[in-house]
Each structure stands twice: as structure tokens, then as C-alpha cells.
Amino acid sequence: MSNPIALFDEHKLLHDLKHYLPAQAPLKDFIHHNSLHAFQTESFFEALKDASDTFGYRTYLSLSEYRKMYQTGRIHKQVTAQTIAENKGEQHLDFWLDKMINQEYDENVEPKIGALRGCWKTQPALD
């Protein structure tokens, strides 16, 4: 009779078990649809803007977060100035820097989908 310990092949066992174990942790919820597929034909930044407008997603950091990174040097002032000069012209550098650093902007996002759902809820005959 052969020794059962000598017949145990841990590498084979792990290889066989690997087919039944997920490569990633299980998802909490089943997701059957990529809600961003409508934007995949757009350029990256245009898709971010449209996803934000449509669904109300926050696709960027807040303006205060960017300003803090600029003030602490994480966003380089020289690179920022060069980029503004290249895109807006050297003569407009001070104007655009002032807008970037000081101007107040409304960062609220009014998602189109939320507005549509709100209308549906107010229409009594619409399910």
C-alpha cells in the first residue's frame, strides 16, 4: 500500500482549484451594464464632461483641491504659466492666472438624468 502523503501533490491541487476560485474578489452587486459605454467614442476629456453633465458624476477634483495643490507646489507654477501662455497667449497670462487662482465658480452639477427622473415623478400618469 502506498503512502497517501507521498501521493499528495499540492501544485496540482492548487492548479485544479484555481479554475473554481475567482481571479478577483466577488462584487457586492451584480453589474450587467457599463453606464459609460455611451461615451466611449468621445475623446477622454469630452467623455468626462458629458458623463458629468448627464449623470452628475464628479469626474475631476474640486477647484479648491486644485488650488491647494497649486499653492503647495504640487502643480508647478512655471508649468502652469507656460501652458497658459501657449494656449491663451503670453499677453493674457496675468488675466488667466487671476481667474484660475481667485475667481469664484459654481461647481454644482445638475445631472440631466436626475432632472428627467424628477419630471417623471411629478407626472401622475407616467410610470
N, C-alpha and C positions, 0 to 999 in steps of 0.2 A: 504494500500500500504506500502511495506517495505522500509526502509531507504537504498538507494544504497551505502552509505558509510559503513554501518554496514555489507554489503554483500561482500565488497572488502577484499580479502584475499591475502595479499602481499606475504606470504610464498608460496602459491600455484602458484601465478603468476611467481615468481622467479624460482620455480621448473619447471614450464612449459617452460619458456623462456630458461632455461639452456640447453635444448635439441637443441636449434637453434643457440646458441652462441658458438663460438669455445673455447676450453679449453686453447688455446694459441693464441697469435697474429697471424694474417694471414701472410703467407710467401710472400715475394716480388715476387719471381719467383717460378713457379711450378717445383718441383724436383721429377722426376719419377724413378730415378735410383741412388743407392748408389755406387758411383765410387770407393769406398774402399772395396766392397764385395769380390774382388779377393784376398784380404789379410787376410780374417777372419779366415782362417785355420792355419795361422802362429802364432808364439809367438808374443807378443806385440812389442818388440823391433825390431825383424826381420821385422815385418809388417811396422813399421815406416821407417826403412831403405829402404825397397823395394818400398814403396809409394813415398819416396823422390827421389829415383833413376828413377822410372818410370814416375812420373808426375811432378817432380821438386818442390814438396811441401817442405816447411820449417817445419820439424817436431820437431826440437829442437831449443833452444835459440842459438844465435851466440856464438862463442868461447869467444869473448870479454865480453859478458854478463856473462858467467860462470866465467871467470877470475875475473871480478869485484866483483861478489858475493863471490868468494874465498878470495879476498883481504880484503873485508869488513867484513868477518867472517860469512856471511850468509851460506856459505858452510864451515863447520868446518874443520880446518886443521888437527886436530887429527883424525877425522873420515876418512878423505881422505887418510892420511898416513897409517892408519890401513887397509883400503880397498886395497890400492896398495900393501902393504906388504903381505896381504892374497892372492892376485891374481897373483902378479908378484915376490914375494919373498922379504924378508927384505933387502937382499944384493943389490937389484935393486931399492930401494926406491928413492935415490937421482936422479938416471937417469930418472925415470918416472916422478918425481915431476918437474924436469927441463923441460922435454918435455911438460908437462901439462901447466906450467907457462910461458915458454919462446919461445918455438918453433913456427914458423910460419907455418900455414897450409892453403891450398887452400880450401875455404869453398864454392866455386861456385858449383852449381848443374846444370848439363847438362841433362835435362829431356829427356828420350828416346822417349816419345810421341811427344815432340816438334821437335826432330830430324826427326822422321818419317813424321810428317806433313810438315817439311821443304823439305824433299825429294819429297813428293807428289806434292808440289807446283812447283818444278823445272822440273817435268816430264810432258811435254805438252800433252801427250795422256792419262794421268791418271787423272780421275775425282774422 
